[in-house]
Every structure is written in C-alpha cells, then in structure tokens.
Amino acid sequence: MRNDLEEKAKWVWLETLRLHLANRETRIASSLSPIEIFVALFYGGILSFDPKNPMASDRDRMVISKGHGSICFYPILVDLGFIDKIELDRIGKKGGILGGIPDPIIPGYETINGSLGHGPGVACGIAKALKTRGAAEQVFVLCGDGELHEGSCWEALMFAQQHKLDNINFIIDNNQISMLDHTANVVDHIDLAKKFTAFGWDVLEVNGHDVLAVRDELMEMKASRQSKPKVLIAQTVKGKGVPGLENHPLCHIINPKQEVLEEILNAAD
C-alpha cells in the first residue's frame, strides 16, 4: 500500500507541474501542499464515491474549501474516470471545464470553491442534513490554514460542536503560509490543535506529506463516531519540491520560471 500511494503522489506532483505550465494562472504552491491528502482520500479507501455517478446519494461528500489549491485534484479526476483526459489539455481554455479556480461543473466537485471561508459552513449544513436523515454517509472538508483567518470558519466550528456532527471530518492543510506572508506574521495559529479542542472537536495531527500516515489517520477519523466533530491537522510545506517556491513567504502568488519546471519534468522523464 505504501509504495502504491507514494508512487501515485509523485505522479500527481509531476502532473500538477505540467498543468501549471499549461495554465500559469493556476495557484501552483497552494496545490502542491495537499497532494498526499488527496491521494490518501481517493486512492486509500477513505471516500465512498462512484466516478460514473458522481452525485450518487450514497457517496461521501467532499467539500474542497481551498478550491484554488486543488489543481492537483484534476489529474486524479482523469485517472479515476470522473472526466476525460482531453480536459487536461483544455485547462483554462474556451470550451474546457477546468479553470484556475474549480467550479461545480467539474464532476467530483461538490460546491463552489472561490471565496475562502464558505466551505466549512456549507459542509456543516450538508452534515446536519445527512445526520437528520440518519444517513451513513460522511462529509469531508479540506481547508487551508490561512482560510482560518475568516471568522465564518469559526462560526462553523461552533455549529458543528453544538449539533454533535460526528459525521464531519475537517482536514487542515497547515502549510503556514497565506497569500502575502507566513501566517505567523499575519494572524498566528499558535496551538491550533488546542484551539480546536477548546471548540469541542476531536483532534488528530499528522505529517501531511507521509501519505500512508495521512491515510491511517483519515481511516481512524472516519471510524470515530462519538458525538463530536473531527479534525486532522496536516503539517505541510507550501510549494513543496520546487526550488525558489518552497516555503517562500510569497509563494502563493509566485509563478516559478518555466525553465525550472521544465528541468524538473525532463529529469523525471
């Protein structure tokens, strides 16, 4: 399992670089930090889904709140059969369905994922509806840590705790860099785990680039149903693996030089 997931994560990383070369408007740094999270979710047996029927009523719901940081999900959608491979060649072009920021027109995306801070509340609403109906399906929501600067996220956390939404699973891509600087210099997330605990959540933490560890923690989180919402804080690196981009305080808005990406891709071929 480890080798399979690690190889898949490496493949997704390379494909994400290729997509950024094809459309330089994509947010490359934000899309490199959650790759192992997406791989664990969609290849590690965590989510229940049907690529041929993406809106099946018995699916687990996946709300990708940091939509701009999910370009790495595009090759996964092709690989699993959600969309045709031709869409990768049409990214950001007229007639294509893949853009720099995804839209629900793309099979596999549940919600609109533009303005940050909306995903947690939407996910809580979905989880509340499922719980009210007694449905077994669960809700997963991926947020960036910079997104937690939005007050709407903390309103959602309080709502989930009050309504005992143990069918909701938050994943924080904790790369510690927001749009214009390290989060420590903007709004610091000191003791983030303690903050979630204080809000009544069950908290797990993991190295977000150890794909098997991420998968194991997600399995544990999904299995836990103790009348409390759950969160996995994944420690990640923004822009991981790209020289000049990795951990740069402005990596969110930096486009790596074309020759840098081409050199990486040529070396991998």
Number of C-alpha atoms within 10 A of each C-alpha: 9 13 10 11 19 18 11 18 25 14 15 24 21 17 20 23 23 15 22 23 19 16 18 15 14 24 24 32 31 29 25 26 28 35 28 29 27 20 25 26 19 18 18 21 13 19 21 15 19 16 15 12 12 17 16 13 11 14 17 19 26 21 25 26 27 28 27 22 28 26 28 29 24 24 23 22 20 16 13 14 14 19 20 12 14 10 17 21 13 17 20 20 13 9 9 14 18 20 20 20 19 23 18 12 12 18 17 24 20 18 21 18 22 15 13 20 23 21 26 28 20 17 27 25 17 18 25 21 12 17 19 9 9 9 13 11 17 22 24 25 22 26 27 26 24 25 22 18 18 13 10 16 19 17 12 20 21 16 18 28 19 14 15 19 26 25 29 28 26 23 23 25 27 25 24 21 26 26 15 14 17 19 20 12 13 14 12 14 17 10 9 14 18 12 13 19 14 10 17 18 24 21 18 16 16 18 16 25 20 19 26 22 18 25 26 14 18 27 17 12 23 18 12 16 14 12 16 20 29 28 24 23 22 26 20 24 23 27 26 21 15 17 14 14 21 18 22 18 19 16 24 23 17 16 17 20 12 11 10 12 18 14 10 15 14 8 8 9 5
